Amino acid sequence: MAIRAFGDLFNQVDDLPFGSGISVPASGAYGPFSTCRAIYLGQGGDLEIKLNDQQDKFLTFSGLARGQIVRLGATEIGPQSTASKIILLY
């Protein structure tokens, strides 16, 4: 998947700096939102998300550590998420 950044298109795996971010108000459900490049977890826990190419169901990543950047193209955070202080990175 290509991402538009800094006036050009780059692959999702390219090592680019993040150009913007959105703070998620609280733990639990949030979205849908434009596909992010990564998710920063201020407080760890379980992260339930819908991926860009799999919109029919949520996937759960369990026991994630705080301060971690998870590089996933997500479009929605599910209601079973326990991680908080989340920032969507673009």
Sequence and secondary structure as in RCSB ss.txt:
>XXXX:A:sequence
MAIRAFGDLFNQVDDLPFGSGISVPASGAYGPFSTCRAIYLGQGGDLEIKLNDQQDKFLTFSGLARGQIVRLGAT
EIGPQSTASKIILLY
>XXXX:A:secstr
 EEEETTEEEETTS      EEE SSSS B   S  SEEEEEE EEEEEEETTEEEEEEEEEEE TTEEE   EE
EE TT   EEEEEE 
